[in-house]
Amino acid sequence: MNILYISRNLFPYGAAYASRVTHFAKMLHDMGHKVHIITDYTIDAEEDERVELGFCSYQALYRGGSIRNTLNIEKKRLATVRQYLEREKTDYIITNSFPNDYVKMKRLMDEKGVPYIIEVCEWFDPTAYKLGRWDIRYFRNQKALKNRYLKEKKIIAISRYLQDYFTSHQVPCIRVPAILDLEEHKYSAAPGNDKVRIMYAGNPGKTKELLGEIFQAIASLKREDERFGDKFCFDLYGVNEKQVLLNLEKDRGLLEYVRDCIQIQGKVSQENINEVYRQHDFSIFMRPHRRSSDAGFPTKLAESLAAGTPVIANATGDIDCYIQSGSNGFVAENDREILRKLLRELVSMKEKTYQDMRQKARETAENNFDYKIYKREMDEFLQ
């Protein structure tokens, strides 16, 4: 089949969703389909330029974002998809959720008679929007999830929460978590660091993910041992100091106190993230207990395990379906005392125990996050 994939994001690099679209395209290509992607933004090509990647082709509406581009994106997306459908034979469309332009895009796809599947990866919390519950984007997102998508014919869900939600409303739904190409994601048996290095990757925003208790646990260990920084380092990627302080509720005193135990590394490209994970002993992230955490799925979980790097996270969403404490990581609540004890344990962990954890982390990724695992189920769902 000829499949059009509509991505309302960056592609092929620059965002976690770009990785997901890439590996869906590889999956569909391996299944014998021809895939073309229309994406909102790119940093690798000119506007509307058709780029061939081997396993798919793509074109971007804009090169980079701007206020002008953001204001015009829905109009240009609709026009570009229309032109493509009129020019190219299209048997199927896969589109990520589209609450903002639902009516016009659905009308177009129905008008052209092309069957489609909606991919749902998030249930956004009001805090994700500038005006909170009063933001029009939040209203549209809620309307789509609670009404419009419940009338659709097929949904791809990223999490068990979303799968259960749509299935309970009799919407045909399959679950595909974060997926990677495990042949391309290299694995390291041990990074060989002279101290325990733990990493965080991403932008935690103000409340999407929580750094405060991790910093407090590090501060507590430093009060016990002023030279704790000689044994331990917490590296933060994807954030700058201003963003870290925002998440810490502007507690500069806490940041300065643990300065010798942390390093704010800034942004890292998607192409290099596997190498960064391999260089670290553990990765960590903590999410608030709320629906948005349960409905989403952290790509960083799959990326870390693929590198053989054990994960420390709290039990939100599907985390405890994949992480077994002491085996391939640790499920730990976002509590400074719990985290303090755990970090102290990691610093004194035996090398053999740690190497076994890395092996099991990689095995978990191979058994759950390689895109090839989902080819058969996806093929049946398309048919």
C-alpha positions in Angstrom: 0.0 0.0 0.0 0.9 3.6 -0.4 0.7 5.2 3.1 0.8 8.9 4.0 1.9 9.7 7.5 1.0 13.1 8.8 3.3 14.3 11.6 2.5 17.5 13.4 6.0 17.9 14.7 9.7 18.0 13.8 11.1 15.3 11.5 13.5 13.4 11.1 15.3 14.8 14.2 14.7 17.2 17.0 11.9 15.7 19.0 11.0 12.4 20.7 8.1 12.1 18.3 10.4 12.3 15.4 12.0 9.0 16.6 8.6 7.4 16.8 7.6 8.4 13.3 11.0 7.2 11.9 10.5 3.8 13.4 6.9 3.5 12.4 8.0 4.3 8.8 10.7 1.6 9.0 8.1 -0.9 10.3 5.7 -0.1 7.4 8.5 -0.2 4.9 9.6 -3.7 6.2 6.0 -4.8 5.8 6.2 -3.9 2.1 4.4 -0.5 2.1 5.6 2.7 0.5 5.6 5.6 3.1 5.6 9.3 2.6 5.6 11.7 5.5 4.2 15.2 5.6 5.7 16.9 8.7 5.2 20.4 10.1 8.8 21.3 10.6 12.3 20.1 9.8 15.9 21.4 10.3 17.3 19.2 7.5 15.6 20.3 4.3 14.0 23.3 2.6 10.3 24.0 2.8 8.3 21.5 0.6 11.4 19.8 -0.6 10.9 16.0 -1.1 13.6 14.1 0.6 14.3 10.4 0.2 15.5 8.4 3.2 15.5 4.9 1.8 12.7 3.6 4.0 10.4 6.6 3.3 10.3 10.0 1.8 9.2 13.2 3.5 8.5 16.9 3.0 8.2 19.6 5.6 5.9 22.5 5.6 8.4 24.8 7.2 12.1 24.8 8.0 12.2 25.8 11.6 9.5 27.4 13.7 8.5 31.1 13.9 5.4 33.0 15.0 4.4 33.4 11.4 4.8 29.7 10.7 2.8 28.7 13.8 -0.1 31.0 12.8 -0.2 29.6 9.2 0.6 25.9 9.9 -2.9 24.5 9.9 -3.9 26.2 6.7 -0.7 25.1 4.9 -1.0 21.6 6.3 -4.5 21.2 5.0 -3.5 22.6 1.5 -0.4 20.4 1.3 -2.3 17.2 2.3 -5.0 18.0 -0.2 -2.4 18.5 -3.0 -0.7 15.3 -2.2 -3.9 13.3 -2.2 -4.9 14.7 -5.5 -1.5 14.0 -7.0 -0.5 10.7 -5.4 -2.4 7.4 -5.1 -2.9 6.9 -1.4 -4.3 3.8 0.2 -4.0 4.7 3.9 -3.3 7.6 6.1 -1.7 7.4 9.6 -2.0 10.7 11.5 -1.0 11.7 15.0 -3.8 13.3 17.0 -5.2 16.5 15.5 -7.6 18.3 17.8 -6.9 21.8 16.5 -7.8 21.0 12.8 -10.0 18.0 13.3 -13.1 19.1 11.4 -11.3 20.3 8.2 -8.8 17.4 8.1 -11.4 14.7 8.7 -13.7 16.2 6.0 -10.8 16.2 3.6 -9.9 12.5 4.3 -13.5 11.4 4.1 -14.0 13.4 0.9 -11.0 11.7 -0.8 -12.3 8.3 0.5 -8.9 7.4 2.1 -9.2 5.2 5.3 -7.1 6.5 8.2 -5.8 5.7 11.7 -5.3 8.2 14.5 -2.3 7.8 16.7 -2.7 9.1 20.2 0.3 9.5 22.4 -0.7 12.1 25.1 -3.5 13.3 27.3 -2.3 16.7 28.1 -2.6 18.2 31.6 -3.9 21.9 31.8 -0.4 22.9 33.1 0.9 22.2 29.6 -0.9 25.2 28.3 -0.2 28.9 28.9 -3.8 29.7 30.0 -4.4 26.3 31.7 -8.0 25.1 31.6 -9.0 28.3 29.9 -6.7 27.7 26.9 -8.5 27.0 23.7 -6.0 24.3 22.8 -6.7 22.5 26.1 -10.5 22.7 25.3 -10.0 21.2 21.8 -7.8 18.5 23.1 -10.4 17.5 25.7 -13.2 17.6 23.2 -11.2 15.3 20.8 -10.4 12.7 23.5 -13.7 12.7 25.2 -16.0 12.9 22.1 -14.6 13.0 18.6 -12.0 10.2 18.8 -14.6 7.9 20.5 -16.4 7.8 17.2 -13.3 6.9 15.1 -12.8 3.5 13.5 -9.2 2.8 14.5 -6.7 4.2 17.1 -3.1 3.4 17.8 -2.4 4.1 21.5 1.0 4.5 23.1 0.1 3.3 26.5 -2.1 0.8 28.4 -4.1 3.7 29.9 -5.1 5.0 26.4 -5.6 1.5 25.1 -7.9 0.6 27.9 -9.7 4.0 27.6 -10.5 3.6 23.9 -11.3 -0.1 24.1 -13.8 0.5 26.9 -15.6 2.8 24.5 -15.6 0.1 21.8 -13.0 1.8 19.6 -10.7 -0.7 17.8 -7.3 0.0 19.3 -3.8 -1.5 19.4 -1.0 -0.4 21.7 2.5 0.3 20.3 4.8 1.8 23.0 8.0 3.7 22.2 9.8 1.8 19.4 13.4 1.8 18.3 15.6 0.0 15.8 17.7 -2.1 18.2 20.2 -3.0 15.5 21.1 0.7 15.3 21.0 1.4 19.1 24.3 0.2 20.4 24.7 -1.5 23.8 27.5 -1.0 26.3 28.3 -3.7 29.0 29.7 -1.0 31.3 30.6 2.7 30.7 33.8 2.5 32.9 33.3 5.7 34.8 35.4 6.6 37.8 32.3 7.7 39.7 28.6 6.8 39.5 27.1 9.0 36.7 23.3 9.3 36.6 21.6 11.2 33.8 18.3 13.0 33.1 17.3 13.8 29.5 14.5 16.1 28.4 12.7 19.3 29.4 10.8 18.8 32.6 8.9 22.1 32.3 7.5 23.4 35.5 5.7 20.2 36.6 5.8 17.6 33.7 8.7 15.9 35.4 10.1 16.6 38.9 13.7 17.2 39.8 13.3 18.7 43.3 13.3 15.5 45.3 16.3 14.2 43.4 18.2 17.4 44.2 17.1 17.2 47.8 18.4 13.6 48.1 21.7 14.6 46.6 21.9 17.5 49.1 21.2 15.2 52.0 24.0 12.8 50.9 26.4 15.8 50.6 25.5 16.8 54.2 26.6 13.4 55.3 29.7 13.4 53.2 31.2 16.7 51.9 33.1 14.8 49.3 30.1 13.0 47.9 30.8 14.7 44.5 33.9 12.6 44.2 31.8 9.5 44.0 28.7 10.7 42.2 27.6 13.0 39.4 24.1 13.9 38.1 24.2 15.0 34.5 21.2 16.9 33.0 20.7 17.0 29.3 18.2 19.0 27.3 17.9 21.8 29.8 19.6 25.0 30.8 20.1 26.5 34.2 17.0 28.7 33.9 14.8 25.7 33.2 16.3 23.7 36.0 15.6 26.5 38.5 12.0 26.8 37.2 11.5 23.2 38.0 13.1 23.6 41.4 10.7 26.4 42.2 13.5 28.9 41.8 15.4 27.4 44.8 18.9 28.7 43.8 20.3 27.9 47.2 19.6 24.2 46.6 21.1 24.3 43.2 24.3 26.1 44.4 24.7 23.7 47.3 24.8 20.6 45.1 26.7 22.3 42.3 29.8 20.1 42.7 27.6 17.0 42.3 25.7 18.0 39.1 26.5 19.1 35.6 23.9 20.9 33.4 25.0 19.7 30.0 22.5 21.5 27.7 21.0 20.1 24.6 22.1 16.9 22.9 21.1 15.9 19.4 18.8 13.0 18.8 21.4 11.3 16.7 23.8 11.2 19.7 21.4 10.3 22.5 22.3 6.6 22.4 26.0 7.4 23.0 25.1 9.7 25.9 23.0 6.9 27.6 25.8 4.4 27.1 28.3 6.7 28.9 26.1 6.7 32.0 25.5 4.2 34.8 21.9 5.0 35.3 19.1 7.3 34.0 16.4 8.8 36.2 13.1 10.6 35.8 10.2 11.2 38.2 6.7 12.1 37.0 3.8 13.5 39.0 0.9 11.1 39.6 -1.7 12.3 37.2 -3.5 11.3 34.1 -1.1 12.9 31.7 1.7 10.8 33.2 -0.3 7.6 32.9 -1.5 8.3 29.4 2.0 9.1 27.9 5.0 6.9 27.4 8.5 8.2 27.9 10.7 7.5 24.9 13.7 7.9 27.2 12.7 4.7 29.0 13.2 2.7 25.8 16.3 4.7 24.8 18.0 4.1 28.1 17.3 0.4 28.3 18.4 0.0 24.7 21.8 1.4 25.6 22.0 -1.1 28.6 21.6 1.7 31.1 19.3 0.8 34.0 16.4 3.2 34.7 15.2 4.7 38.0 11.6 6.0 37.8 8.5 6.2 39.8 5.4 4.0 39.2 3.5 6.1 36.7 2.0 4.9 33.4 3.5 1.7 32.2 6.8 2.0 34.1 6.3 -1.0 36.4 5.4 -3.1 33.4 9.0 -2.9 32.2 11.2 -2.0 35.2 11.8 -4.6 38.0 13.6 -3.2 40.9 17.1 -4.6 41.3 16.9 -6.3 37.9 17.0 -3.7 35.1 16.6 -0.6 37.2 14.6 0.6 40.2 11.0 1.6 40.7 11.2 4.3 43.4 8.7 6.9 44.6 9.5 10.5 44.3 10.6 10.9 47.9 13.9 12.4 49.0 14.5 9.8 51.8 13.7 6.9 49.4 16.0 8.4 46.7 18.7 9.2 49.2 18.9 5.5 50.3 18.8 4.4 46.7 21.6 6.7 45.5 23.8 5.7 48.5 23.2 2.0 47.5 24.2 2.7 43.9 27.5 4.3 44.9 28.5 1.0 46.7 26.9 -1.5 44.3 29.1 -4.5 43.3 30.4 -4.5 39.8 29.0 -7.9 38.9 25.5 -6.9 40.2 25.7 -3.8 38.0 26.9 -5.6 34.9 24.0 -8.0 35.3 21.6 -5.1 35.5 22.9 -3.6 32.2 22.5 -7.0 30.5 18.9 -7.3 31.7 18.2 -3.7 30.7 19.2 -4.4 27.1 17.2 -7.6 27.1 14.1 -5.7 28.2 14.5 -3.3 25.3 15.0 -6.2 22.8 11.9 -7.9 24.0 9.6 -4.9 24.1 10.8 -1.9 22.1 12.2 -3.1 18.8 9.8 -2.0 16.1 10.1 -5.4 14.4 8.1 -7.0 17.3 5.0 -5.1 16.3 5.0 -5.7 12.5 2.6 -8.6 12.6 0.0 -7.0 14.8 0.2 -3.7 12.8 -0.3 -5.6 9.6 -3.4 -7.3 10.9 -4.7 -3.9 12.2 -4.2 -2.3 8.8 -5.9 -5.1 7.0 
